[in-house]
């Protein structure tokens, strides 16, 4: 009995110890589960802390960058402001346009086709209104007669004050009776006899024209005539352009005091005068025309009184 009792006790103790063992196992499992949950929670919390710290750092960097450089909006358009009404423009002031008058005039001759330009303040005398002038420095210099005056342009007398210049002019004449060979000759260069050699003129080209040229100076020192002649054969005629000047020295009074002659005229610069006249020659153009024929009119022979025949007288 005692044994059975012992066994029962042992079985009871065993039976009592089994629930405790089960409970302890359950508690151990719960402890492990709690520990695992704690570890997992710790890991999650650590990850969240790391992520939050990274985001915080990124946000701090972004905020600092935004503070350093201003943010310019790209998506939203700038607000359109109403345009201010333009101020009334002042009325334009009308400027007075001053038209400059041309300083040069154009001469054109339809008969011989000669055109050129000359200063408007120069004096122009056409063949119709020109009057014979004994002091004309540019007389014709054709080798044969038959020349016709066309036009003369004279410089103003006040062009060179205080000098001995008396006159200066540009003269045009035409001789339709000459040949090409005769047009290249000049009366001043014609030899007085056949024994004397002829002097050849200079050849040059001005304003597209082939010209033969010669210069002639005549007269005493106190009163000289200096002329340059140019010939060109165009339109079956000989065209002559004469550039000339005359000088007239002031006469000295023998009875006057020496200081009275101090204001005597000085010699004019002939090169400068001829340069002005040559500027007119440089504008000359000759159009193609048929030059009118000029025939020398034979002098009319005065007829004597008619003697009637007897038959006529009877009637």
Secondary structure, DSSP 8 states (H G I E B T S, - for coil): -HHHHHHHHHHHHHHHHHHHHHHHHHHHHHHHHHHHHHHHHHHHHHHHHHHHHHHHHHHHHHHHHHHHS----SSS--------------------------SEEEEEETTTTEEEEEETTSEEEETTT----TT-S-----SSS--EEEEEEE--TTTTTTB-EEEEEEEEEEETT--HHHHT--GGGS-SSTTS-----EEEEETTEEEEEEEEEES-TTS-EEEEEEEEEETTEEEEEEEEEEE------TTS-GGGGTT--B---HHHHHHHHHHHHTT-EE-----------------------HHHHH-
